[in-house]
Amino acid sequence: MNRATGISHVTLIEYLSLERIVKRLSVLTVPADALTWHRFFGALLLSLLVLLFLSGAFMAFYYSPALGSAYDSVDYALFSLPFGGIIKGVHHYGWNLFLIVLGAHLVRAFVVSAYKPPRQMIWVSGVMILLFVPLFIITGDLLTWDQKGFWSTQVRLSIIGSIPFIGDLLVRLFQGGPLTGIVALTRFYVLHILFLPGLLAFLILIHFHFIKNNGLSYSFSSDNYSTKTVRFFPVIFNRWLILFMGITLVLGLISWYWPAPLGDPADPTDSSYVPRPEWWVLFLNQLVTIFTGSFSVVGSVIIPGGLAGLLIVLPFIDSSPERHPVRRKRVMLCAAIIAIAILALSIMGYLEHFSTPHV
């Protein structure tokens, strides 16, 4: 019986031309600390990403990207479909947690100097992923077609429109007309479920390519990797599987007790509605509030673009061999000033939008 099963198994692998891939996986080894308590943010991000793709694919079965049925299809999935509320909650809370872990992953990489040679492109590709991910939230918010999603999109389109030279063109491409209607909803839907996932998968493959060729970051205690290695399959894969099941359970319980929010249906004529910004964009929203009129481009484009550019070129600005944060005083001081400024702006934005009654 086992022999017959083994023969059929080998035949199937040969039939699908997977021999080379299976052989590589069976002998692939990685550093023993590739997935440990102090180096697990990347694996957690991958777990969350798989959850987001799976939950999004499930919701796509019941979603209708039309003005008369978009909100109703979300409402049905959330309140009438068995386990629909949990799946919608996993998707909602998963994105929030994904942003938090992605930020923590970047901070850890900065502190341990993971951007130092020869890992510059690992850092650059990771920053590109960080800058790319908010597009999912921007396009996904409109799909519920509730008040918050609709008017948040209006605010974001107005900010995009303030970009010199290309702002109006980008708004027309996203909106498809003078108003946010069926064309905009369809385009956001296609971007959210088709183009953006494909581009994100491509960026992640590039990131893994650079990791494979340049290795993981060093620890502070030594100048070289540990010589101890373990097999990727099944050791590392099993660790990741446990992590995946654990985060799935946690997000499922959170979604069970605190269902994902859904506001009233969108009313394009209700211009009195003022959406509250998401936590991750509070500091950006506050910049737009501070710089108004002819200076609005400073808060909406110049400062955010400058910060993004600074992150991308960091490995080429700070290319010294020194890695310990205590001996990188200037870089750490600049990072602390930027972090304090972002925190202060976020607190200001929170007090402005959440400490007063919501209209």
Secondary structure, DSSP 8 states (H G I E B T S, - for coil): -HHHHHHHHHHHHHHTT-HHHHHHHHH-EEETTTTBTTB-HHHHHHHHHHHHHHHHHHHHTT---STTTHHHHHHHHHHTSTTHHHHHHHHHHHHHHHHHHHHHHHHHHHHTTTTSTT-HHHHHHHHHHHHHTHHHHHHHHHHT-BHHHHHHHHHHHHHHHTSTTTHHHHHHHHHSSSS-SHHHHHHHHHIIIIIHHHHHHHHHHHHHHHHHHH-----TT-SS--S-EEEIIIIIHHHHHHHHHHHHHHHHHHHHHS-----SB--TT-TT------GGGHHHHHHHHHS-GGGHHIIIIIHHHHHHHHHHHHHHHS--S---GGG-HHHHHHHHHHHHHHHHHHHHHHHHHHSS---
